[in-house]
Structure formats: C-alpha cells, structure tokens
C-alpha cells in the first residue's frame, strides 16, 4: 500500500562497492560516532555507505565502548528508546545504559518505515536485534584473532570479550573497534520501509538466556522532558530564521482572489507569500507573524464545497455508489444460501464519525536551505518519506535533503506534521531564509487529515436450533488513504493541493480482526470518494489504529447482540465461536481477572437513574491479541457514562519491557475512551467547525477510570508483535456492551456523548 | 514597542516588545526558555502554563505587560535534577510522559496544589487539574504521580 522508495544515491553505491575490498570485519577510518550531528558530519569520511546492507548503518561502537544504535523508525512516546536499547544491549552483551538509540535522522539511519502500524519493536526491533547479534559475532571473531583463541572459547560480559576459562584473557569492544565503523555486509532483502530486513550471519540469542529483554527498565528519555533538557521540533531555531503562519480558506475549496498586502504593512515588516491557493505570512518576529496572520485581508473565491449536511453524513455514505469493493479475509461457505434458509436473522448497522488527530500542539516544522542543501526539522512520523516529499515539492535532488526528526507534540498517525514540513520547504525556497512554520490550533484540529467516517453492517443467520449458521460483515466509508500515510508525494500534502496538484485518493479500509468460525462467513469493505478532491479539511488518512476501532466497535457490538438474541453469556458466546488458542486465552484471562460472572446481558436487577454494567470485547492486530472487560456506570437522567474500570488482557508475544508496555496500554485505553465518548469532527457545508478543545473535546482528567487493570501474557518464544495501538481496538465495543448490560439500550453510533446516550434512553 | 522587565526564574530580563504580546513568546523567543509550549493560544490546554507569583497561569493569553513586577517561574525554574520539585521526581518515577508536550500544564498546576495543600484527596487532585489536556492519554499515571508527590511532601 505504502510505496517504499530507495533513497540510496549513486555516489553512496559507488562508495559501497569500493569499500568491499576491505576485509570483512576490519574497521575502517578513525571516526567517532558520538551523536547524530557528528556522524552526519563524518558521513563523507570513511564510513561505509548508509545502506541497509551495511552493519554500520545500524550499529557503531564509540571510542569509550558505548554503543550507538541507528534506528530508522522513531518513538511516539511509547518507550521505544528503552525497548530498542534493551534489544540491542541484550544481543551485544553490553549494559543497557551503554546503548544510545539515535532515531529518525535521514543522515544516520536507513528508511525502516518511520513510526508505522505499531511495528517499532515488531519489525524495527527485529532488524536491530539481528544487526546487534551480528555486531557481537564480528567483535568476538576480532577478539579471537587478537587473543589467539578460538571464537567458541570466548564469551562477552558487559562489552568485554574474554576467554570462558580465563577472564584475564580479554579484549574490550572499545579496544577492538571503538571509534571506528564496522565494514561488514548484511543480507538485505532489498526492501525499504517497514519490511526492510537485513540479517548477518549471527543468530540472535535464545530467549531463555535473556538478561535485559523482559525487564521493566525505566525510560531514560523521561527525565530530560521533565527537566526541560529535551527540545521539541517546535523549539529548533536557526540563525536568520523567519516565522511563518499559513492562511487557510474559510470555505473549503475557495482560493484567494485578492490579497491586500497593505493590510499588514504596519506590522514589523511582515510579508505575504502567495502561490495559487498557497497563502502564508511571515515575519522576523513570531508575534508579528501572528498579528499579520490575523490582520491580513483576503478576498476568497465564492465556492460552495460539496460538503453534505452533517446530519445526513451516514445517509450519504449509505447511498453513495461504492468506488471500490474488496472481499477480504477468509470467505467460508455460501452466506446467501444460509440467510435464505435461516430461521432468524439478526442484522444491525453501526456508525463512526470523522475524528481528528488533534495533537497536543499543532504541527511545526523548520526548513533551511544552504548552498543547495536542504535541512528540515520535523516531528513527522516518517522523516525518510518527508525527504522524498521535499525533494518533489521544491524540486531538489533527494540526496540534497536532510530530514531530522525531533520529537513532536504527539502524532497518532498521518497527522498535520507532514503538511507543515512541506509548507516550510516551499517558504524556505521562496524566501531564501530558514523558515519555521507553526500551525495554529484551528489548523491542527480543523485541517489535519481525518480518521474516516464509516458505516458497518453486520448480519447473522440463526437456524431453528439456535445455532449461528452464517455471518456477514461489511464496512463502507471514506478511504483510510484519501491522502497516503506519509508526505512523500505532493498530491498527498496541503502544499501540493494548494499549489494546484489534485488529490489522488487511494482505496483501503479493512475487516474485523478476529477468529470467529461459522459454517458460512463473508467479510468485505467498500470505499466511497472524498467529498472534495483537493485541500479538504475532511480528507481522510490514518488515525491511530487506522479503522480498527470503528470496525471492531461494530463487529464486537454485533457479537453481543447475537449473544443477547440467543440469551447466551457474552463471554460464553465468544468462547463457543472463537477458534484461535491465543484469542481464547486473552478472553479467558480478561474475564477471569475481572471476576466475570456468567449471565446473559442485560442486567435486569437495577432500578433508578444510576445503573452499572459490564461488557467484553476482543480483537487481534497484526499478531497481537487483546481482550477488554469494561465496567461502566450510566446516569440515565443525564446520559453521562462513567467508565469505572477496565481489565485488559494483552498478548503481544515476547515482552521486551513490561513497564513500558503497561504505560502504552494505559494511553491506548484513555485515548480510546476519549474517542468513544467525546470525539467527533463537526462540519457544516463550508468547512470543519470543530477547531479547538471546546468544539473538539477529549477525555478530561475527572473522567479517568478509577482502575486500569492489565494482565500481560508473555510468550518469550513468540516473536514480539506490536503494542502501540492494539488495545485501543476493542475498547469502544467493550464500553458499548457494558452500556447495554447496564441499561438494555444499544448504542450504535459513536461518540457516546451524554446527549446521545440520554436520547437513546428516552 | 516597550521596554519591559520580566522576573523569570529568579532573574530579571529586559526585553523590547509589544505590550500586547503574550508572555509565552517573550519566554520562548526573547528569554530563550523553550519549556512552556504553544498548544492552543486559547487558554484551553495548559501546555504553556507557568507560575505567576506561585499561581499557574496560561502564558499564551497573558499579555507581557500584565506581568508587572510579578515573579514568573517556568518548569525549568521549578526544579532541577539535583534539586527537583517532588512532582518532577514523581513524574520521572512514575514514567508519566508519552510525547511529553503537555507536561508544563500538569506539573505546574499540580505543584501549586501540592504547595498549598498537604495530602489532597483524589477528587481534590482531579478538580485542581480539570481542563488540562493530555492527548496521549497519560491520565492514569498523572494521577499516580501527583499522589506519589503528595506522599513525598508528607
């Protein structure tokens, strides 16, 4: 789906070919690799090319024996600095604190796909693990030669290779290679991005020998945040830097007809940049740029965007001809025949709104062009793709673009970060000065790519004996890739759209991720075209666990509806039909930990306005399994939902860091609950109207569940899968099922705001 | 433009600025303190929070001229790794931040609560922090950290 690109320059390839004459394992050069800046400065020296087939592209040993791990993905706050450091330290047999993970700089890391699909450990870590194992093998071989002992008589303790029989016969990593690069080839699968894999000859350790992996080591990157020693992408400054603010149209699709530059003439030398629909103001001083952005008088073209009345959004989706239909997943038997002969049919439809990334801060990026070399500082999840995007957007060769990822104000998918990077590049080229673009709050919430709105229809056929004989599930909605998940193409960013490039909306959605087996089963999805073909504040793309929460909200609510129809306990119903052993294990673990007492839903023993209920839902996600039991209180008079307790059973295979994992799950639960209860992008026939924290509310601290109880299922011998998103997936359904248990009322439209719940109760 | 003195983290800085400019930009661009962040410019999120005479304020909507002789303290002035405020220590121990962009609001607001009230109840903590935003959803560990800091402060 995501097109991966190979950014390896011809020069780098030639250099690589030359380097092969040096014997394998021999370090070359006398460089030190203490930090990104230094490593970048020395990339023209004796370092082997930055290509995935070189060990030096992933691992280097500094003169002091500390280890630099160059990672082509990055952490979005879920603890990857610790997890990747642990995986590397483990394989190299160095202390955890000896490893520094350097992330997301196109000058020091290869494109491992950026932050993407919860694959930081699953795919990124997998590569770092084999690279570190290979580095250890090479170092032991070097020590064997130096000490005159066979490699199999050597072992490694804390970065020192020594004879198993005599620890005095030793050579440290620092002595062997410190300050010099490996010159060792890897067997690269010739893929870039998430699937990049380049092992060496070494086999990683047997998990039974782990000393560092699996330990709840604290994140070293927390204290610098708390003590203000860590810059964000918003904090980067360059000499001579201009501050810019983008001006977006008040009506989607309209373009500036007349820009009155005189309207800002009194504001500190502020200037306008206009190119087709791309409009910005800039100034030497940030406050002047802000004032100019507010004062600038613009006459906009009179257009009527093809936005539907929001009240009819789901009808629009229902009635629109599908642009594409894809049957996905295992299609079993003959569903139509089973429904034709069914004794009973249960059928319901579920609805999910557009939602915003609404990052904590609106996006910010800085671009500097010096002697034809472009440097971009960005919080984008995919800096290597930003490199391609800038190259195409302003017409410079890719190898002249250096993108530095600096931690941003949250991300959660294809947020506004990539758009800001391209805007800054356009303005830096136009002004000849470094330009910092800082989006405003209304641009961050109003103009980010949105998680797509959708409807989901499920039906089950039941025979005369009460058996489910067929299940059909279809999602229909806006595509999850109206704009792609990265900013590598001008048709995917606002800078492209506003400068006249048409959107190339792609088609993708998804199906429920589960292992229910029925005699007949059919799952498919359909996408409909976007409402506006360019520069739309409702263009859709990836929002954390892309389309997972909405699909699973529908499918797992529906399973409860079927269980209710049959008068069966919701856990029992799932255990009858779910067939995957690890799926069964998480469902049982969550139910057991929550003290689940079998009975059908809803409860019928409560009177009065304040009632309570429990609900379960489960999901898979790329190898990970999660089951959640939600316990909620509902105030029938106000419609207010209070999620009191969540019990989560989580199986992502081998656990690298249980403490980091728990924090990641807690964040998923809170953000998932926020999306469930509060979040809905509002729009009228002109544009998006939910543009700040009042019009786009998220979960408040007063609404925090009292208990988030997490059961981690560790499977040391199963390759680790992701944890950045899976636990958000079944959460909404668990809450919906708990509301039904409490009240007997089924809510099939997200979000469950007090207004909507109250209405449903009446 | 006006000449304005600002007492920030115990040091007086003199800047030339538009009196209407929010304090946030004086701190970030004139004084070089990056820790208060721009989150909304609307006093809705708390990312820009600093103390003015010990009370949390939103520097994104506070005109620099309104600060007067007041003492401004930013997160960097609240404590250091060597001499941390209890809430900073607790934040590290509880491993609270994910992206970390929101922490000025939570830490500065909690610090005032804890400085003024010994052993606040759970509801008092929540009521003191209501309205602040954390998009990563670290709410559960924020509450753990404030309680831990309250314990430390005795």
Interface residues (C-beta under 8 A of the other chain):
Chain A: X76 X77 X78 X218 X219 X222 X223 X225 X226 X227 X228 X230 X231 X232 X234 X235 X285 X286 X287 X291 X358 X359 X360 X361 X362 X407 X408 X409 X410 X411 X412 X438 X440 X441 X659 X660 X663 X666 X667 X668 X669 X670 X671 X672 X673 X674 X692 X693 X694 X698 X699 X700 X701 X702 X704 X705 X708
Chain B: X17 X18 X21 X22 X25 X28 X29 X33 X34 X35 X37 X38 X39 X40 X41 X42 X44 X45 X47 X74 X75 X76 X79 X80 X81 X84 X88 X91 X92 X95 X96 X97 X98 X99 X100 X101 X102 X103 X107 X126 X127 X129 X130 X131 X132 X133 X134 X135 X136 X137 X138 X139 X140 X141 X142 X143
